[in-house]
């Protein structure tokens, strides 16, 4: 009987793994452009950056990357870049038109250059929103970095100051942790970090204190998430 139950357990595990590892159907960039044109009658055009200092992009140049969708399609060799200010993935068409991905909710993962990004729900001022995050660690708990930027409007000259052009100003990254399929939660102070892991609060609290974890530091948070994933 025990042997029979062991065999059943192995079969269930194997079947579960096969369903979780559904292969992606690989398609090329041209299929991506055609699919987007079919799915969306209108694209969000990139605003011109004339007379604005700084850049709204994670990197200015387009990098050929891969888009993995929730419907298990894999589009390869798509020229991509990330607009921090608009929180949009942009792509360049063969006609050199720059467009923003009109349906980000279809995105599971985007990989380009050294970056891997996901589009997930997150908590922001007690509201649930969706946005793009750079993956730092993936696991039962995942650590994400979110690029932050503010836009400062141009100012007119005053009695004792010169006019200032409009500008994009980079801010320090913020960090979010997502446990399983819950929404990603912003890591604030140490108390808030502990609350992200309700099933191991005592262990996490001890680990943070013992290892002098800094909740605004990527390396410290990596250690914290790796520790949680080992429990």
Backbone as CSV, one residue per row, in Angstrom:
resi,resn,N_x,N_y,N_z,CA_x,CA_y,CA_z,C_x,C_y,C_z
1,UNK,0.829,-1.209,0.000,0.000,0.000,0.000,0.857,1.249,0.000
2,UNK,1.894,1.238,0.853,2.787,2.386,0.923,3.470,2.621,-0.415
3,UNK,3.869,1.493,-1.062,4.534,1.611,-2.352,3.583,2.201,-3.391
4,UNK,2.305,1.749,-3.337,1.297,2.255,-4.272,1.110,3.764,-4.098
5,UNK,1.028,4.212,-2.822,0.865,5.645,-2.555,2.070,6.438,-3.013
6,UNK,3.266,5.861,-2.864,4.493,6.548,-3.299,4.490,6.737,-4.804
7,UNK,4.032,5.698,-5.529,3.974,5.783,-6.997,2.990,6.868,-7.425
8,UNK,1.822,6.900,-6.753,0.817,7.918,-7.068,1.386,9.322,-6.834
9,UNK,2.112,9.488,-5.742,2.698,10.791,-5.416,3.679,11.233,-6.480
10,UNK,4.488,10.280,-6.963,5.469,10.597,-8.013,4.756,11.009,-9.291
11,UNK,3.686,10.268,-9.647,2.934,10.584,-10.864,2.300,11.962,-10.781
12,UNK,1.716,12.280,-9.629,1.084,13.588,-9.443,2.112,14.695,-9.576
13,UNK,3.285,14.492,-8.954,4.355,15.488,-9.035,4.814,15.677,-10.460
14,UNK,4.980,14.563,-11.195,5.439,14.628,-12.582,4.438,15.339,-13.461
15,UNK,3.147,15.012,-13.290,2.104,15.659,-14.080,2.045,17.146,-13.779
16,UNK,2.154,17.498,-12.489,2.141,18.908,-12.115,3.278,19.661,-12.743
17,UNK,4.471,19.033,-12.756,5.648,19.692,-13.335,5.473,19.875,-14.830
18,UNK,4.870,18.876,-15.501,4.701,18.980,-16.955,3.757,20.110,-17.314
19,UNK,2.720,20.336,-16.475,1.795,21.430,-16.752,2.434,22.789,-16.468
20,UNK,3.319,22.852,-15.488,3.941,24.124,-15.126,5.055,24.511,-16.080
21,UNK,5.515,23.560,-16.891,6.607,23.830,-17.811,6.112,23.761,-19.261
22,UNK,5.008,24.440,-19.516,4.461,24.464,-20.859,5.432,25.193,-21.785
23,UNK,5.838,24.578,-22.898,6.792,25.228,-23.794,6.168,26.424,-24.500
24,UNK,7.003,27.412,-24.802,6.549,28.592,-25.523,6.629,28.338,-27.028
25,UNK,5.664,28.865,-27.745,5.710,28.818,-29.200,6.563,29.987,-29.679
26,UNK,7.681,29.689,-30.325,8.647,30.723,-30.694,8.256,31.387,-32.005
27,UNK,8.206,32.705,-31.967,7.919,33.486,-33.167,8.928,34.626,-33.281
28,UNK,9.042,35.184,-34.466,10.014,36.242,-34.714,9.374,37.625,-34.566
29,UNK,10.208,38.652,-34.688,9.775,40.030,-34.459,8.616,40.435,-35.370
30,UNK,8.666,40.028,-36.645,7.622,40.436,-37.574,6.254,39.940,-37.124
31,UNK,6.216,38.753,-36.534,4.944,38.239,-36.014,4.460,39.098,-34.847
32,UNK,5.403,39.595,-34.059,5.044,40.474,-32.944,4.408,41.752,-33.459
33,UNK,5.019,42.362,-34.484,4.467,43.594,-35.036,3.067,43.353,-35.608
34,UNK,2.899,42.254,-36.339,1.599,41.947,-36.931,0.551,41.695,-35.848
35,UNK,0.937,40.960,-34.810,0.001,40.650,-33.730,-0.456,41.918,-33.029
36,UNK,0.471,42.822,-32.766,0.096,44.064,-32.103,-0.807,44.911,-32.973
37,UNK,-0.540,44.923,-34.275,-1.400,45.696,-35.167,-2.805,45.117,-35.214
38,UNK,-2.914,43.776,-35.095,-4.223,43.152,-35.105,-4.963,43.372,-33.784
39,UNK,-4.203,43.401,-32.689,-4.834,43.492,-31.377,-5.150,44.913,-30.943
40,UNK,-4.542,45.882,-31.592,-4.728,47.256,-31.159,-4.870,48.179,-32.359
41,UNK,-5.940,48.952,-32.370,-6.149,49.881,-33.469,-5.323,51.140,-33.288
42,UNK,-4.829,51.359,-32.098,-4.122,52.600,-31.829,-2.919,52.324,-30.942
43,UNK,-1.791,52.922,-31.262,-0.589,52.800,-30.453,-0.375,54.077,-29.652
44,UNK,0.337,53.947,-28.528,0.759,55.127,-27.771,2.094,55.593,-28.319
45,UNK,2.101,56.700,-29.017,3.341,57.193,-29.597,4.239,57.799,-28.535
46,UNK,5.525,57.654,-28.734,6.494,58.237,-27.819,6.486,59.750,-27.953
47,UNK,6.458,60.451,-26.840,6.500,61.912,-26.911,7.898,62.351,-27.316
48,UNK,7.990,63.472,-27.988,9.297,64.002,-28.376,9.984,64.574,-27.152
49,UNK,11.310,64.494,-27.123,12.069,64.930,-25.960,12.798,66.248,-26.217
50,UNK,12.344,66.996,-27.218,13.010,68.257,-27.543,12.950,69.220,-26.362
51,UNK,14.070,69.875,-26.117,14.168,70.907,-25.069,13.936,70.361,-23.661
52,UNK,14.110,69.064,-23.483,14.016,68.468,-22.145,15.363,67.859,-21.788
53,UNK,15.898,68.237,-20.647,17.178,67.689,-20.212,16.983,66.293,-19.622
54,UNK,18.031,65.478,-19.749,17.975,64.131,-19.203,17.223,63.202,-20.129
55,UNK,17.110,61.966,-19.718,16.452,60.945,-20.526,15.443,60.179,-19.675
56,UNK,14.279,59.850,-20.243,13.290,59.078,-19.486,13.527,57.581,-19.556
57,UNK,14.612,57.160,-20.217,14.813,55.740,-20.495,15.819,55.073,-19.565
58,UNK,15.601,53.789,-19.358,16.579,52.982,-18.626,17.883,52.954,-19.406
59,UNK,17.778,52.876,-20.721,18.896,53.070,-21.648,18.290,53.622,-22.929
60,UNK,19.018,54.512,-23.594,18.452,55.234,-24.739,18.316,54.385,-25.990
61,UNK,19.299,53.517,-26.233,19.303,52.747,-27.470,18.381,51.528,-27.365
62,UNK,17.851,51.132,-28.500,17.036,49.918,-28.540,17.954,48.696,-28.551
63,UNK,17.548,47.673,-27.809,18.297,46.425,-27.730,17.373,45.294,-28.156
64,UNK,17.845,44.449,-29.053,17.028,43.301,-29.467,16.788,42.388,-28.271
65,UNK,15.523,42.108,-28.021,15.179,41.287,-26.864,14.075,40.305,-27.180
66,UNK,13.585,39.654,-26.132,12.564,38.618,-26.272,11.394,38.934,-25.356
67,UNK,10.190,38.794,-25.886,8.965,39.000,-25.111,8.268,37.658,-24.935
68,UNK,7.988,37.281,-23.680,7.242,36.070,-23.357,5.850,36.510,-22.908
69,UNK,4.812,35.960,-23.518,3.456,36.385,-23.204,2.738,35.369,-22.328
70,UNK,1.631,35.819,-21.756,0.825,34.944,-20.891,0.158,33.827,-21.683
71,UNK,0.055,33.977,-22.996,-0.520,32.920,-23.843,0.556,31.988,-24.383
72,UNK,1.757,32.043,-23.773,2.868,31.145,-24.085,3.418,31.331,-25.503
73,UNK,3.469,32.594,-25.921,4.150,32.938,-27.160,5.475,33.606,-26.808
74,UNK,6.496,33.329,-27.583,7.830,33.888,-27.362,8.248,34.620,-28.637
75,UNK,8.313,35.959,-28.563,8.692,36.766,-29.711,10.164,37.158,-29.581
76,UNK,10.973,36.783,-30.557,12.410,37.014,-30.483,12.851,38.146,-31.404
77,UNK,14.000,38.746,-31.033,14.655,39.778,-31.843,13.785,41.016,-32.060
78,UNK,13.080,41.429,-30.999,12.279,42.648,-31.047,13.121,43.796,-30.471
79,UNK,13.310,44.897,-31.187,14.081,46.039,-30.655,13.300,46.704,-29.514
80,UNK,13.855,46.693,-28.309,13.130,47.131,-27.118,13.917,48.139,-26.292
81,UNK,13.177,48.945,-25.553,13.753,49.773,-24.488,12.640,50.095,-23.497
82,UNK,13.034,50.524,-22.295,12.071,50.780,-21.231,12.009,52.257,-20.906
83,UNK,10.806,52.826,-20.966,10.567,54.216,-20.610,10.186,54.273,-19.134
84,UNK,11.099,54.756,-18.313,10.875,54.797,-16.865,9.732,55.744,-16.529
85,UNK,9.753,56.916,-17.121,8.766,57.945,-16.786,7.342,57.488,-17.083
86,UNK,7.138,56.837,-18.228,5.804,56.377,-18.607,5.521,54.951,-18.162
87,UNK,6.524,54.268,-17.618,6.412,52.858,-17.242,5.885,52.039,-18.423
88,UNK,6.588,52.147,-19.559,6.173,51.458,-20.771,7.363,50.784,-21.451
89,UNK,7.084,49.639,-22.036,8.055,49.002,-22.919,7.814,49.542,-24.325
90,UNK,8.851,50.095,-24.934,8.740,50.623,-26.283,9.467,49.706,-27.257
91,UNK,9.000,49.679,-28.492,9.654,48.884,-29.528,9.740,49.689,-30.815
92,UNK,10.679,49.311,-31.659,10.873,50.000,-32.934,10.469,49.076,-34.071
93,UNK,9.633,49.570,-34.965,9.163,48.786,-36.099,10.195,48.836,-37.227
94,UNK,10.052,47.968,-38.245,10.967,48.012,-39.390,10.936,49.354,-40.115
95,UNK,9.852,50.120,-39.941,9.748,51.446,-40.558,10.311,52.537,-39.645
96,UNK,11.033,52.099,-38.567,11.639,53.017,-37.597,10.607,53.841,-36.837
97,UNK,9.392,53.330,-36.735,8.393,53.959,-35.892,8.594,53.467,-34.464
98,UNK,8.553,54.390,-33.522,8.710,54.027,-32.113,7.336,54.003,-31.469
99,UNK,6.977,52.848,-30.951,5.661,52.665,-30.363,5.791,52.090,-28.960
100,UNK,4.760,52.329,-28.153,4.695,51.730,-26.822,3.788,50.514,-26.873
101,UNK,4.147,49.478,-26.142,3.346,48.270,-26.092,1.959,48.617,-25.569
102,UNK,0.963,48.419,-26.416,-0.389,48.876,-26.098,-1.095,47.972,-25.089
103,UNK,-0.679,46.710,-24.992,-1.345,45.754,-24.095,-0.332,45.092,-23.176
104,UNK,0.200,45.835,-22.201,1.230,45.259,-21.322,0.736,44.082,-20.497
105,UNK,-0.575,43.967,-20.326,-1.106,42.861,-19.517,-0.868,41.504,-20.153
106,UNK,-0.513,41.471,-21.434,-0.208,40.180,-22.069,1.212,39.734,-21.771
107,UNK,2.010,40.618,-21.185,3.428,40.334,-20.969,3.628,39.508,-19.710
108,UNK,4.372,38.436,-19.850,4.789,37.638,-18.697,6.207,38.031,-18.294
109,UNK,7.104,38.067,-19.279,8.497,38.441,-19.044,9.056,39.128,-20.289
110,UNK,9.931,40.090,-20.063,10.666,40.731,-21.159,12.149,40.631,-20.833
111,UNK,12.939,40.145,-21.773,14.388,40.033,-21.575,15.116,40.797,-22.673
112,UNK,15.985,41.714,-22.259,16.795,42.442,-23.227,18.061,42.929,-22.539
113,UNK,19.206,42.706,-23.244,20.486,43.043,-22.623,20.668,42.259,-21.336
114,UNK,21.083,42.948,-20.293,21.292,42.301,-18.991,20.037,42.330,-18.131
115,UNK,18.939,42.807,-18.689,17.738,43.012,-17.897,16.667,41.957,-18.168
116,UNK,15.961,41.622,-17.106,14.769,40.795,-17.192,13.679,41.528,-16.435
117,UNK,12.538,41.769,-17.111,11.469,42.542,-16.502,10.170,41.752,-16.521
118,UNK,9.328,42.030,-15.519,8.018,41.399,-15.433,6.964,42.484,-15.240
119,UNK,5.740,42.158,-15.623,4.619,43.090,-15.450,3.674,42.462,-14.429
120,UNK,3.658,43.024,-13.205,2.937,42.383,-12.100,2.153,43.407,-11.291
121,UNK,1.174,42.926,-10.496,0.445,43.829,-9.599,1.317,44.221,-8.411
122,UNK,1.125,45.439,-7.928,1.887,45.883,-6.758,1.065,46.857,-5.937
123,UNK,1.424,46.948,-4.657,0.732,47.853,-3.739,1.391,49.222,-3.798
124,UNK,0.558,50.235,-3.960,1.060,51.610,-4.007,0.035,52.516,-3.345
125,UNK,0.397,53.019,-2.152,-0.515,53.896,-1.396,-1.880,53.232,-1.186
126,UNK,-1.843,51.954,-0.791,-3.030,51.166,-0.482,-3.885,50.864,-1.713
127,UNK,-3.372,51.139,-2.906,-4.069,50.799,-4.136,-3.288,49.718,-4.875
128,UNK,-3.993,48.862,-5.580,-3.337,47.839,-6.378,-3.172,48.358,-7.801
129,UNK,-1.951,48.416,-8.249,-1.651,48.866,-9.603,-0.856,47.767,-10.307
130,UNK,-0.597,47.980,-11.582,0.256,47.077,-12.356,1.399,47.886,-12.936
131,UNK,2.580,47.273,-13.012,3.721,47.973,-13.576,4.865,47.026,-13.895
132,UNK,5.902,47.588,-14.525,7.078,46.819,-14.904,8.146,46.908,-13.817
133,UNK,8.765,45.768,-13.538,9.822,45.679,-12.534,11.002,44.904,-13.095
134,UNK,12.199,45.289,-12.675,13.391,44.523,-13.028,13.571,43.403,-12.017
135,UNK,13.797,42.208,-12.514,13.937,41.038,-11.644,15.346,41.001,-11.057
136,UNK,15.428,40.905,-9.742,16.711,40.739,-9.048,16.865,39.279,-8.631
137,UNK,15.831,38.731,-8.003,15.813,37.320,-7.592,14.417,36.774,-7.862
138,UNK,14.353,35.542,-8.356,13.078,34.872,-8.548,13.011,33.632,-7.665
139,UNK,11.854,33.357,-7.111,11.670,32.177,-6.285,10.303,32.210,-5.646
140,UNK,10.134,31.479,-4.556,8.883,31.563,-3.810,8.612,33.015,-3.459
141,UNK,9.661,33.696,-3.030,9.636,35.149,-2.901,10.568,35.719,-3.966
142,UNK,10.103,36.737,-4.657,10.912,37.374,-5.701,11.225,38.805,-5.296
143,UNK,12.436,39.236,-5.598,12.861,40.600,-5.311,12.909,41.373,-6.621
144,UNK,12.231,42.514,-6.639,12.188,43.352,-7.823,12.743,44.736,-7.518
145,UNK,13.365,45.321,-8.529,13.804,46.713,-8.445,12.916,47.533,-9.368
146,UNK,12.491,48.676,-8.910,11.670,49.570,-9.736,12.406,50.890,-9.929
147,UNK,12.652,51.224,-11.170,13.330,52.479,-11.481,12.382,53.640,-11.194
148,UNK,12.909,54.682,-10.576,12.094,55.838,-10.214,12.630,57.091,-10.906
149,UNK,11.723,57.964,-11.304,12.111,59.183,-12.007,11.028,60.232,-11.794
150,UNK,11.439,61.482,-11.699,10.470,62.573,-11.632,10.697,63.509,-12.814
151,UNK,9.633,64.157,-13.238,9.718,65.125,-14.324,9.505,66.512,-13.730
152,UNK,10.460,67.383,-13.944,10.392,68.739,-13.421,10.106,69.689,-14.567
153,UNK,9.003,70.431,-14.449,8.621,71.361,-15.500,9.604,72.513,-15.628
154,UNK,9.621,73.107,-16.794,10.478,74.274,-17.026,9.997,75.438,-16.163
155,UNK,10.934,76.279,-15.755,10.592,77.460,-14.971,11.005,78.720,-15.719
156,UNK,10.239,79.757,-15.548,10.535,81.035,-16.207,11.577,81.809,-15.396
157,UNK,12.291,82.722,-16.053,13.294,83.506,-15.311,12.624,84.403,-14.277
158,UNK,13.302,84.560,-13.144,12.797,85.436,-12.093,13.768,86.578,-11.841
159,UNK,13.494,87.306,-10.779,14.333,88.464,-10.467,15.763,88.059,-10.173
160,UNK,15.970,86.937,-9.523,17.321,86.526,-9.133,17.668,85.115,-9.629
161,UNK,16.952,84.627,-10.618,17.272,83.286,-11.122,17.017,83.200,-12.619
162,UNK,17.799,82.341,-13.244,17.654,82.136,-14.678,16.552,81.113,-14.960
163,UNK,16.062,81.124,-16.183,15.069,80.131,-16.588,15.701,78.746,-16.573
164,UNK,14.911,77.763,-16.208,15.387,76.384,-16.171,14.555,75.531,-17.129
165,UNK,15.214,74.724,-17.955,14.461,73.865,-18.882,13.789,72.721,-18.139
166,UNK,12.811,72.127,-18.776,12.194,70.922,-18.216,13.235,69.813,-18.179
167,UNK,13.133,68.925,-17.215,14.147,67.871,-17.096,13.587,66.606,-16.444
168,UNK,14.191,65.479,-16.826,13.937,64.208,-16.162,15.034,64.008,-15.127
169,UNK,14.648,63.663,-13.913,15.617,63.502,-12.825,15.499,62.081,-12.271
170,UNK,16.581,61.314,-12.386,16.594,59.950,-11.848,16.570,59.968,-10.330
171,UNK,15.854,59.025,-9.760,15.759,58.854,-8.320,16.311,57.473,-7.946
172,UNK,16.663,57.256,-6.673,17.130,55.918,-6.264,16.071,54.860,-6.539
173,UNK,16.515,53.661,-6.866,15.582,52.558,-7.082,14.770,52.289,-5.821
174,UNK,13.533,51.883,-6.014,12.753,51.351,-4.897,12.699,49.829,-5.081
175,UNK,12.497,49.114,-3.981,12.532,47.655,-4.034,11.209,47.065,-3.549
176,UNK,10.796,46.023,-4.248,9.535,45.351,-3.937,9.794,43.859,-3.797
177,UNK,9.017,43.220,-2.925,9.091,41.772,-2.761,7.714,41.194,-3.041
178,UNK,7.689,40.152,-3.863,6.440,39.465,-4.170,6.532,38.026,-3.678
179,UNK,5.631,37.642,-2.803,5.593,36.278,-2.289,4.533,35.495,-3.060
180,UNK,4.984,34.456,-3.722,4.125,33.620,-4.559,3.387,34.500,-5.575
181,UNK,2.054,34.430,-5.613,1.298,35.193,-6.609,0.595,36.407,-6.009
182,UNK,1.014,36.777,-4.801,0.461,37.966,-4.169,0.961,39.205,-4.905
183,UNK,0.390,40.368,-4.631,0.930,41.582,-5.237,2.297,41.905,-4.639
184,UNK,3.148,42.506,-5.445,4.462,42.917,-4.948,4.272,44.055,-3.941
185,UNK,5.037,44.004,-2.869,4.899,45.014,-1.819,6.206,45.791,-1.662
186,UNK,6.074,47.091,-1.569,7.256,47.941,-1.453,7.931,47.717,-0.111
187,UNK,9.252,47.602,-0.148,10.020,47.412,1.084,10.300,48.780,1.687
188,UNK,9.710,49.040,2.831,9.932,50.309,3.510,10.944,50.138,4.636
189,UNK,10.480,50.294,5.875,11.380,50.092,7.016,11.431,48.609,7.379
190,UNK,12.197,48.278,8.403,12.387,46.879,8.778,11.090,46.230,9.235
191,UNK,10.270,46.972,9.961,8.997,46.430,10.432,8.110,46.059,9.250
192,UNK,8.065,46.926,8.235,7.257,46.657,7.042,7.803,45.463,6.272
193,UNK,9.140,45.321,6.252,9.761,44.180,5.573,9.357,42.868,6.230
194,UNK,9.308,42.852,7.560,8.913,41.645,8.288,7.477,41.258,7.958
195,UNK,6.604,42.254,7.814,5.187,42.004,7.550,4.954,41.378,6.176
196,UNK,5.939,41.487,5.271,5.798,40.903,3.936,5.817,39.380,4.014
197,UNK,6.407,38.843,5.109,6.556,37.391,5.260,5.772,36.903,6.474
198,UNK,4.445,36.906,6.418,3.643,36.559,7.610,3.826,35.131,8.098
199,UNK,4.259,34.222,7.215,4.405,32.826,7.629,5.719,32.554,8.352
200,UNK,6.665,33.515,8.312,7.953,33.321,8.998,8.426,34.632,9.632
201,UNK,7.505,35.322,10.287,7.831,36.644,10.822,8.956,36.597,11.853
202,UNK,8.918,35.611,12.743,9.931,35.548,13.801,11.320,35.281,13.220
203,UNK,11.392,34.324,12.289,12.689,34.003,11.673,13.237,35.197,10.888
204,UNK,12.346,35.877,10.166,12.766,37.034,9.369,13.250,38.163,10.276
205,UNK,12.532,38.401,11.362,12.923,39.456,12.298,14.305,39.177,12.884
206,UNK,14.538,37.929,13.255,15.839,37.540,13.815,16.942,37.697,12.770
207,UNK,16.655,37.277,11.540,17.653,37.362,10.461,18.014,38.814,10.162
208,UNK,17.012,39.673,10.125,17.260,41.098,9.845,18.150,41.708,10.924
209,UNK,17.857,41.382,12.179,18.633,41.941,13.285,20.053,41.386,13.307
210,UNK,20.171,40.077,13.152,21.479,39.422,13.228,22.396,39.836,12.095
211,UNK,21.824,40.000,10.897,22.641,40.303,9.716,22.656,41.782,9.344
212,UNK,22.057,42.597,10.211,22.043,44.056,10.009,21.564,44.415,8.598
213,UNK,20.409,43.839,8.251,19.844,44.039,6.918,19.372,45.486,6.747
214,UNK,19.783,46.079,5.648,19.329,47.431,5.299,18.255,47.310,4.228
215,UNK,17.084,47.857,4.502,15.958,47.649,3.600,15.983,48.541,2.362
216,UNK,16.979,49.411,2.261,17.121,50.231,1.053,18.345,49.825,0.240
217,UNK,18.882,48.649,0.565,20.100,48.174,-0.086,19.827,46.865,-0.816
218,UNK,20.160,46.823,-2.104,19.859,45.652,-2.930,20.538,44.393,-2.406
219,UNK,21.821,44.473,-2.055,22.545,43.289,-1.603,21.965,42.736,-0.307
220,UNK,21.576,43.625,0.611,20.961,43.181,1.865,19.635,42.482,1.600
221,UNK,18.842,43.056,0.721,17.537,42.472,0.426,17.669,41.144,-0.306
222,UNK,18.702,41.026,-1.135,18.958,39.743,-1.793,19.204,38.652,-0.752
223,UNK,20.015,38.973,0.263,20.280,38.010,1.327,18.993,37.635,2.061
224,UNK,18.152,38.643,2.301,16.904,38.403,3.032,15.976,37.481,2.228
225,UNK,15.814,37.766,0.959,14.906,36.963,0.134,15.460,35.557,-0.058
226,UNK,16.761,35.436,-0.248,17.381,34.109,-0.383,17.177,33.309,0.909
227,UNK,17.278,33.969,2.048,17.068,33.283,3.320,15.624,32.781,3.420
228,UNK,14.673,33.639,3.084,13.251,33.233,3.143,13.011,32.036,2.220
229,UNK,13.583,32.084,1.036,13.370,31.003,0.081,14.000,29.680,0.518
230,UNK,14.915,29.757,1.488,15.548,28.552,1.997,14.771,27.910,3.149
231,UNK,13.799,28.637,3.685,13.044,28.128,4.839,12.061,27.018,4.444
